[in-house]
């Protein structure tokens, strides 16, 4: 029924020449734009709608709704209810266009995250954060060592030919990740930005993500190009960060001065900034890490003050409303929840979820207690560190794109990312937030956007 209505509408829109319906079923490069604009309209409407529902009825941030919306638009729901229509709107031949937009969107979002990062937070809680971070890395990799041989024995999870070592490292990185951008948003919404708990969680999350990405670089190198590629990736990343530490703020300061003098950001300054962002993302991609880290690292060293305010004002709405949802949709198109429908795969998915929660939540809670935090604070830290969200989707997308994992394991890890992210806010409120607000330690929740 939906396909008939869509086809009739398409033909009505083009009374002369080739019908829209015919164009939608053709895949010449010149016809990709008609798919792209239709896809983008559907992505924006669906992500905003599902995000509103999640905020209204589940108390979840907008970005969690967008993660779910990506799955809704994929074969798990849209493709299940109207397979022909879903294939017409999202043909595989156009995936490369959507993929490019998705990568640009997520890299630009991470650039904004880096731009808003407060470096003074990282200096005040280094010791305790290091303990929490170390536990949040050690336990997940230990769990990965225990479960990966079992996963490798199940057909359809890992790609053929991947070694036990590479598979173990990849699983360890997936379980160890903390959703740093989403963690920052949760911390801001919960009124924790200037609290010791928020500082400790952000610092530990940053350490864990950096380590996980170095491990991923090693896996990609061993799987695709040998240890030399891993050396280039890790050494190149350290050299780039070192260069920015020594010279970044000095070289980028004129951009901030130009904005301060004019009282606004001109299009020339915006163009230079975006060009630098693209070059930074290109460099990190070229050495074998990922473009998102190029965006994030450059954002950390960009001028603050009016420059940061103006830049966010100009690019954040497009990045958040248009570009980032493309990434969630691209992930959703690769998610096949029907593959988890068999009893064996369902049990594996549940086992992965449980192991991930125990490894991250449990280990970070225990480390926080050992570092001297009280029980309530340690539980709050464990709840926040267990969130995986966007970063998990990024790393597993790289895994499936590079041929490390198969769609079934990808779908299980998407479920793990969504569930652990949805757990973070409510568990934090139960363990820490409600009592802290009742005693005046924290302010009231800021409205979700």
C-alpha positions in Angstrom: 0.0 0.0 0.0 2.7 2.5 1.0 4.7 1.6 -2.2 1.6 2.2 -4.4 1.0 5.6 -2.8 4.6 6.6 -3.1 4.8 5.6 -6.8 1.6 7.4 -7.6 2.8 10.6 -5.9 6.2 10.3 -7.7 4.5 10.1 -11.1 2.2 13.0 -10.4 5.3 15.2 -9.6 6.8 14.7 -13.1 4.2 14.9 -15.9 6.8 15.7 -18.5 9.9 13.5 -19.2 11.1 10.7 -16.9 9.0 10.3 -13.7 10.4 10.8 -10.3 9.7 7.2 -9.6 11.8 6.2 -12.6 14.6 8.4 -11.3 14.3 7.0 -7.9 15.0 3.6 -9.3 17.9 4.7 -11.5 21.4 4.9 -10.1 23.4 7.1 -12.5 25.6 9.6 -10.7 23.5 12.4 -12.1 20.4 11.0 -10.4 21.9 10.6 -6.9 20.8 14.1 -5.9 17.1 13.1 -6.0 17.8 10.3 -3.6 19.9 12.4 -1.4 17.4 15.2 -0.9 14.5 12.7 -0.2 16.7 10.8 2.2 17.8 14.0 4.0 14.2 15.2 4.4 13.1 11.8 5.8 16.2 11.7 8.1 15.6 15.1 9.6 11.9 14.6 10.2 12.3 11.1 11.7 15.3 12.1 13.9 13.5 15.2 15.3 10.3 13.3 15.8 11.8 10.3 17.6 14.0 12.6 19.6 11.0 14.5 20.8 9.2 11.3 21.8 12.3 10.2 23.8 12.6 13.5 25.5 8.8 13.8 26.2 8.1 10.2 27.4 11.5 8.7 28.4 13.4 11.7 29.7 16.3 10.9 27.3 18.4 13.5 25.5 17.6 14.3 21.8 20.7 12.5 20.6 19.5 9.2 22.1 16.3 9.5 20.1 18.4 10.1 17.0 20.3 6.9 17.6 17.0 5.0 17.8 15.7 6.9 14.7 18.7 5.6 12.7 17.6 2.0 13.5 14.0 2.9 12.7 14.9 4.0 9.2 17.0 0.9 8.5 16.0 -2.6 7.6 15.0 -3.4 11.2 11.7 -1.4 11.0 11.2 0.7 7.9 12.7 -2.1 5.8 10.6 -4.7 7.6 7.3 -2.8 7.2 7.8 -1.6 3.6 10.9 -3.3 2.1 10.3 -2.1 -1.5 9.8 1.5 -0.4 12.8 1.4 1.9 15.0 0.0 -0.8 13.7 2.7 -3.2 14.5 5.5 -0.8 17.8 4.1 0.4 19.3 2.1 -2.5 22.7 0.6 -1.8 24.1 2.4 -4.7 23.7 5.7 -2.9 25.3 4.6 0.4 28.6 6.2 -0.5 27.0 9.6 -0.7 25.3 9.2 2.7 28.5 7.8 4.1 30.5 10.9 3.1 27.9 13.2 4.7 27.8 11.0 7.8 31.6 11.2 8.3 31.7 14.9 7.8 28.8 15.4 10.2 30.3 13.3 13.0 33.8 14.8 12.6 32.3 18.3 12.7 30.3 17.4 15.9 33.5 16.2 17.5 35.2 19.4 16.5 32.5 21.2 18.5 33.0 18.9 21.4 36.7 19.7 21.5 35.8 23.4 21.2 33.8 23.4 24.4 36.1 21.2 26.4 37.5 22.8 29.5 41.2 21.9 29.9 41.3 23.0 33.5 39.0 20.1 34.3 41.6 17.6 33.2 44.3 19.0 35.6 42.2 18.9 38.8 41.3 15.2 38.9 44.1 13.5 37.2 45.0 10.9 39.9 41.5 9.6 40.6 40.6 9.8 36.9 43.6 7.7 36.0 42.6 5.0 38.5 39.0 5.0 37.1 40.3 5.0 33.6 42.7 2.2 34.1 40.0 0.0 35.6 37.7 1.0 32.8 40.3 -0.3 30.4 41.7 -3.3 32.2 38.3 -5.0 33.0 36.8 -4.7 29.5 40.0 -6.1 27.8 40.0 -8.9 30.4 36.4 -9.7 29.5 37.3 -9.6 25.8 40.1 -12.1 26.4 37.6 -14.4 28.0 34.7 -14.1 25.5 36.4 -13.6 22.1 37.5 -17.3 21.6 33.9 -18.2 22.2 32.6 -15.6 19.7 35.1 -16.6 17.1 33.7 -20.1 17.2 30.3 -18.9 16.2 29.9 -18.4 12.4 28.7 -15.0 11.2 30.1 -12.8 13.9 33.7 -12.0 12.8 35.0 -11.8 9.3 36.8 -14.9 8.0 40.5 -14.8 8.4 40.7 -12.4 11.4 43.1 -13.6 14.0 42.3 -14.2 17.7 44.6 -11.3 18.8 43.0 -8.7 16.4 39.4 -9.9 17.3 40.2 -9.7 21.1 41.6 -6.2 20.8 38.6 -5.0 18.7 36.2 -6.4 21.3 38.1 -4.9 24.1 38.1 -1.5 22.5 34.3 -1.7 21.9 33.6 -2.7 25.5 36.0 -0.1 27.0 34.7 2.9 25.1 32.8 5.7 27.0 30.6 8.0 24.9 32.7 11.1 25.5 30.5 13.5 23.6 27.3 12.1 25.1 28.9 12.0 28.5 29.6 15.7 28.2 26.0 16.4 27.2 24.6 14.3 30.1 27.0 16.1 32.5 25.8 19.5 31.3 22.1 18.6 31.5 22.5 17.1 35.0 24.2 20.2 36.3 27.6 18.5 36.8 29.8 20.7 34.6 31.7 22.2 37.5 31.4 19.3 40.0 34.2 17.0 41.1 32.1 14.0 39.9 31.6 15.5 36.4 35.3 16.5 36.2 36.4 13.0 37.2 34.0 11.3 34.7 35.0 13.5 31.8 38.7 13.1 32.4 38.5 9.3 32.8 36.2 9.1 29.7 38.7 11.0 27.6 41.5 8.7 28.7 39.5 5.6 27.9 38.4 6.7 24.5 42.0 7.8 23.5 43.3 4.4 24.5 40.6 2.5 22.7 41.2 4.4 19.5 44.9 3.6 19.7 44.0 0.0 20.1 41.6 0.2 17.1 44.4 1.8 15.0 46.6 -1.3 15.9 43.8 -3.7 14.9 43.2 -1.9 11.6 46.9 -2.0 10.8 47.3 -5.7 11.8 44.2 -6.6 9.9 44.9 -4.7 6.7 48.5 -3.5 6.4 50.9 -4.9 9.0 52.5 -3.4 12.1 54.2 -0.6 10.1 50.8 1.0 9.5 50.0 0.9 13.2 53.4 2.6 14.0 52.6 5.3 11.4 49.1 5.8 12.9 50.1 6.0 16.6 53.4 7.9 16.1 51.7 10.3 13.6 48.9 11.0 16.1 51.3 11.7 19.0 53.4 14.0 16.8 50.3 15.9 15.6 49.1 16.3 19.2 52.6 17.3 20.3 52.8 19.9 17.5 49.5 21.4 18.6 50.5 21.4 22.3 53.6 23.4 21.4 52.4 25.7 18.7 48.7 25.2 18.2 47.3 28.0 20.5 49.9 30.4 19.2 49.2 29.7 15.6 45.4 29.8 16.0 45.3 32.8 18.2 45.0 35.3 15.3 41.7 33.8 14.4 40.4 34.7 17.9 41.9 38.2 17.8 40.2 38.9 14.4 36.8 37.9 15.9 37.4 40.0 19.0 38.3 43.1 17.0 35.2 42.9 14.7 32.9 41.7 17.5 31.7 38.9 15.2 33.0 36.1 13.0 33.4 37.1 9.4 32.8 34.6 6.6 36.6 34.7 5.9 37.5 33.6 9.4 34.7 30.9 9.2 36.2 29.7 5.9 39.7 29.5 7.2 38.5 27.6 10.3 36.5 25.1 8.3 39.4 24.6 6.0 41.7 23.9 8.9 39.1 21.5 10.3 39.0 19.6 7.0 42.8 19.4 6.8 43.0 18.1 10.4 40.4 15.4 9.7 42.2 14.5 6.5 45.5 14.1 8.2 44.1 11.8 10.9 42.3 9.8 8.3 45.4 9.6 6.1 47.7 8.2 8.9 45.1 5.5 9.7 43.3 6.9 12.8 40.0 8.5 11.9 38.8 11.9 10.8 36.8 12.5 14.0 39.9 12.7 16.1 41.4 15.3 13.7 38.3 17.4 14.3 38.2 16.8 18.1 42.0 17.5 18.6 41.9 20.7 16.5 38.8 21.9 18.4 40.6 21.5 21.8 43.2 24.0 20.7 40.9 26.6 19.0 40.6 30.0 20.6 37.9 30.3 23.3 35.8 33.3 24.2 33.8 35.2 21.5 35.5 33.0 18.7 34.1 29.8 20.2 30.6 31.4 20.8 30.4 32.7 17.2 31.6 29.5 15.7 29.1 27.4 17.6 26.4 29.8 16.7 27.2 29.4 13.0 27.8 25.7 12.6 26.2 23.9 15.5 22.6 24.0 14.3 23.5 22.5 10.9 25.9 19.9 12.4 23.4 18.7 15.0 20.1 19.0 13.1 21.3 17.9 9.6 24.7 16.3 9.5 24.9 14.2 12.7 21.5 12.4 12.0 23.0 11.3 8.7 25.6 9.3 10.7 22.9 7.7 12.9 20.9 6.7 9.8 24.0 5.3 8.0 24.5 3.1 11.2 20.9 2.1 11.2 21.1 1.0 7.5 23.7 -1.5 8.6 21.8 -2.7 11.6 19.8 -5.9 11.1 18.0 -6.7 14.4 16.3 -9.6 12.7 19.7 -11.3 12.7 19.6 -11.3 16.4 16.2 -13.1 16.3 17.6 -16.6 16.6 17.9 -18.0 20.1 21.6 -18.5 19.8 22.3 -14.9 18.7 19.8 -13.5 21.1 21.6 -15.2 24.0 24.9 -13.9 22.7 23.6 -10.4 22.5 22.3 -10.5 26.1 25.6 -12.0 27.2 27.5 -9.2 25.5 25.3 -6.6 27.1 25.7 -8.1 30.6 29.5 -8.5 30.2 29.9 -4.9 29.0 27.9 -3.5 31.9 29.8 -5.6 34.5 33.2 -4.7 32.9 32.6 -1.0 32.7 30.1 0.0 35.4 31.5 -2.5 37.9 35.2 -1.8 37.3 34.8 2.0 37.4 32.7 1.9 40.5 35.3 -0.3 42.3 38.1 2.0 41.2 36.3 5.1 42.3 35.8 3.6 45.8 39.5 2.6 46.0 40.4 6.2 45.0 38.5 7.5 48.0 35.1 8.5 46.6 32.0 7.7 48.7 29.6 5.0 47.7 27.0 7.3 46.1 29.6 9.2 44.1 31.2 6.0 42.9 27.9 4.6 41.8 27.2 7.8 39.9 30.6 7.6 38.2 30.0 4.0 37.2 26.6 4.9 35.7 28.1 7.7 33.6 31.2 5.8 32.4 28.9 2.9 31.2 27.4 5.1 28.5 28.8 4.3 25.0 26.5 6.0 22.5 28.0 7.8 19.6 31.6 6.6 20.0 30.5 3.0 20.0 28.6 3.6 16.8 31.7 5.2 15.2 34.0 2.3 16.1 31.7 -0.5 15.0 31.0 1.3 11.8 34.7 1.3 11.1 34.8 -2.4 12.0 32.1 -3.4 9.5 33.5 -1.0 6.8 36.9 -2.5 7.1 35.6 -6.1 7.1 36.5 -7.0 10.7 32.9 -7.9 11.9 29.8 -9.2 10.2 26.3 -7.6 10.3 25.1 -9.9 13.1 27.8 -8.8 15.6 27.4 -5.2 14.4 23.7 -5.3 15.3 24.5 -6.8 18.7 26.9 -4.0 19.4 24.4 -1.3 18.2 22.0 -2.7 20.8 24.6 -2.6 23.5 25.4 1.0 22.6 21.8 2.1 22.7 20.9 0.2 25.9 24.0 1.4 27.9 23.4 4.9 26.8 19.8 4.9 27.8 20.7 3.5 31.2 23.2 6.3 32.0 20.9 9.2 32.9 18.2 7.3 34.8 20.8 5.2 36.8 22.8 8.4 37.6 19.6 10.0 39.0 18.7 7.0 41.1 22.2 6.6 42.5 23.3 10.2 42.9 21.3 12.9 41.3 18.0 12.9 43.2 19.6 13.0 46.7 22.2 15.5 45.6 19.4 17.8 44.3 17.4 17.3 47.5 20.3 18.4 49.6 21.3 21.3 47.4 24.5 19.8 46.1 23.3 20.1 42.5 20.9 22.4 40.8 17.8 21.4 38.9 17.9 19.5 35.6 18.3 21.8 32.6 15.7 21.1 29.9 16.8 18.6 27.2 17.1 20.0 23.8 
